């Protein structure tokens, strides 16, 4: 059975508005999001210098934006956990730690890809 609510273009408009509210909230309340977004805005022009061809440029751009995506998801998990209660609970801590680990892995992948392509294309390694 279909969920009641807006359909068609109205649903798309509502979804876009919710997404913009989410981005605005992330910018206002999450320092890590602001830092990672600013870093990506600096890296985007470098992708055209480091990448050798369209595939590498797109890889550098996509892997960089992956960090921001994972950070937003981590922030969402933290907000839900904090909403549930402020007392310490093992599962709450585990959820927050796993979200943090996801961000760490995304950052490590980002460093690996940027490092490998910089080493290969600019420094002549491999």
N, C-alpha and C positions, 0 to 999 in steps of 0.2 A: 504494500500500500504506500502511495506517495506521501511525502511529508507535506503538510499544509504550509502555505506561504507564497511568496512572490515567485513568478516564473518568467521565463524569457529574458528580455532585455532588462526588466525591472530587477530580477534576481542578480544579474551581472552588475548592475549599478550598485545595488546594496552590498554585494560581495566586495566590490572595489572600495566602497566607503569603509567597510570593516577593515580591509587590508591597510588602507591609509591611516586609520585610527591605530592599528597595530604598529605600523612603522613609526608614527608619531609618539606613541607610548614607549617604544623601544628607545627612541632618541632621547626622550625626556628622562627616563628612569634607569637606563642601563649604560653605565660608563664604558663597559667593554664593547657594546654595540657601537657607540660613537667612535671609540678608538679604532676598531676594526674597519668601520666604514671609511673613516678618514685615510687609513692605510691603503685600502683598496682604491680610493680615488687617486692616491699617489701612484699606485702600481699600474693602473689601467694604461696610462700613456707608455709606461715602460714595457708593457706586454708587446707593443708594436716594435720596440727596439730589440727585445730579447728573443721573441719568437721568430722562427725561420719558417715563414709560410702561414697560411690561414689556419691549418690544424693546430699548430703550436700556439699561435696567438689566442685562438679560442680556448684551448686547454688552460692557458694561464689565466684568462678571464674567468672561465667557469670555476676552476679550482679556488680562485680568490673569492668569488661570490659564495661558494659553498661554506666558507667560514662564517659569513654573515647569516646565512640560512640556519646553520646549526646553532649559532649564538641566539637567534630569535627563538628557536625551539627550546633551547636550554632555559632561556628567560621565562618562557611560557610554563615550563615544568616548575621552575622555582616559584612563580607567582601562584600556581595552583597549590603547591605544597605549603607555601606561607599562608594562603587563604584558609587552609584546612585547620591550622593551629600553630601556635608558637612553641608549644612544648616539644622537647626533643623526643623523636621516635626513630628507631632504627631504619624503618622503611623510608621515612622522609629523608633522612641523611643519605641513604643509598640512592634514592631517586636524584637528589641534587648532585651527588658524586658522579653518577653515571652521565648526567647531563654535562657536567664539567669535563668528564673524560671524552665525551663526543666532541666537544669544542677543541680539546687538546689534540685529538687525532686529526681533526680537520686542519688545524694549524700546522701540525707536523707534515701532513700530506702536502699542504701548500708550500712549506719550506722545501720539502723534497723535490717537488716538481719545479719550482722556481730555481732552486739550486742546481738541479740536473741540467735544465735547459740553459741556464746562464753559463754553467761550466762547459757544456758542449758547444754552444753557439758563439759565446763571446771569449771564452778562455781557451778554447781548442782542446778540452779534455775529451777523451774517448774518441 
